[in-house]
Amino acid sequence: MRLGDLSDQEAWDDFVQRYVPKIYGWCRRYKLQEADASDVTQEVLGKLVTAMKKFEYDPARGSFRGWLKTVTHNAVRDFANNMKKHRGSGDTQVMSALAAAAAPEALDDLTREIESQTELEILREAEARVILRVKNNTWLAYCLTANENLTAPQAAKQLNIDVAQIYVSKSRVIKMLRSEVAKLSE
């Protein structure tokens, strides 16, 4: 919401740091060359500066990231359409690739990728919150069994604790993570 104030440099710096790589990545997934992806990213940022003055976030209409993805998709589509209008005797393979990039299947692939990245970011944030609330051995028991796929006896031996403690620790952390993920997903 702070982006509505164009003079809030800190808010815009945070936004640029967080979302410009995502916008650029989405453009590249549409098979745009690096320079074209940079141009479209700049175009999206220009549209955002205007849009954010009047933007009101309504969670019922979808996520901000989903809206931003749609703005990016539309900018890529406009870029592809502009290329078609102004193309010379260029390579038809390039034009075919651009047309394919704007196809619904590409948008579906991009949507799945964005959702996957969003879920991973939510999990990482939940983990960062939970790690602050549990003892070191509790967190390590979870990491060894959930992330590194060690068996409970292997983790217990490595941490020099009872196997039962491994199960309790892992269960406790998973419960806390589920709670945090639910909060963050709202």
C-alpha angles and dihedrals in degrees: 000000000000090000089077086075103072090194093061095102094176092056092049092046090053091047093049092048093049104037110026092073089049094049091047091047091051089051091051090050086058085062095250116156116250095260093046091047089052091049093050090046089055090047090053091049090051090052090048093054089058096039096047092063089070101021117129116184114228112181089197089067094052141273125316089238090054090052091048090049089053091050089051093047091051091049091051090048091049090049091051092047091049090051090053092052094048102035120129126192091318127149112289090214089066091051091047090052091050091048090049091049091058092048121114091247090060090050090050090051090048092048091052090048092050092048091049092050091047092052091049092049091050091050092049091050091047090050091050090054096045096047088062091056102048136065118262095249091049091054093044091051089055094046095047094049102033102033105025094035096229117158118248092254091050092049091045091053092048093049094037093233136116120283089235089059089056092056093045092047094048092047092048093050093046090051091050092046092052090052093049093046090052091051093046094046091058 
